[in-house]
Amino acid sequence: MKFVIVGRNIEVTPGLKSAVEEKIGKLEKYFNPDTEVNVTLSVEKERQKIEVTIPVKGNIIRSEQVSNDMYVSIDLVEEIIERQLKKYKNKIVDRQQGNASFSKMYVENDYMDEEDVKIVRTKKFDIKPMYPEDACIQMELLGHNFFVFINAETDQVNVVYKRKGDTYGLIEPEN
């Protein structure tokens, strides 16, 4: 695995670098040796955050963990990614496309699904055209953390969602 480690508001010391490479390196058994792993370490007040992104053909495997100790965050992120890999193996390894990114052992090994994805409720509602700002207001009025609507400017289905820090995001389809 090839590591790209970046620090924001933190110096990536040799100790941190080796901790990341050692912990995340445990995931090497799942990937080919040339797989690139992007790691961002950041500090905001008491929050020690690590973001790990592993781009593989057709998918992105990602996790971010926050604690008051960077080494604890590093431990947590490795456990989460390994759990994701085992849980969603059949979904992320498309036998026609994705094999090139993953190791043979990972592709051939069967992991027990901890729990299958189950849709337990279907909700239908009218989608009416509105501006993204109005959709954010509607989302807040409903007490939800996302809202699906037709963008009055583009006539396409969009989603607004609540982000950390009381900000909002907008998801639009690519044309």
Number of C-alpha atoms within 10 A of each C-alpha: 16 13 17 14 17 16 14 12 10 13 13 16 10 9 10 16 17 13 16 24 20 12 17 22 17 13 16 16 14 19 21 16 13 11 19 17 21 16 23 18 25 20 19 11 8 10 15 20 23 26 19 23 17 18 15 19 15 11 12 11 14 17 18 19 19 20 16 14 13 21 17 15 20 27 16 18 23 21 15 14 20 14 14 15 18 18 18 17 18 14 10 21 21 13 11 7 11 15 18 16 20 20 16 14 11 18 19 8 10 11 13 11 13 10 8 9 9 6 6 5 5 5 4 5 6 7 11 13 17 15 14 22 12 14 24 24 12 16 18 15 9 11 10 12 13 19 20 20 21 18 20 14 10 11 12 13 16 19 19 21 18 17 11 7 6 6 9 15 14 16 11 13 8 4 3
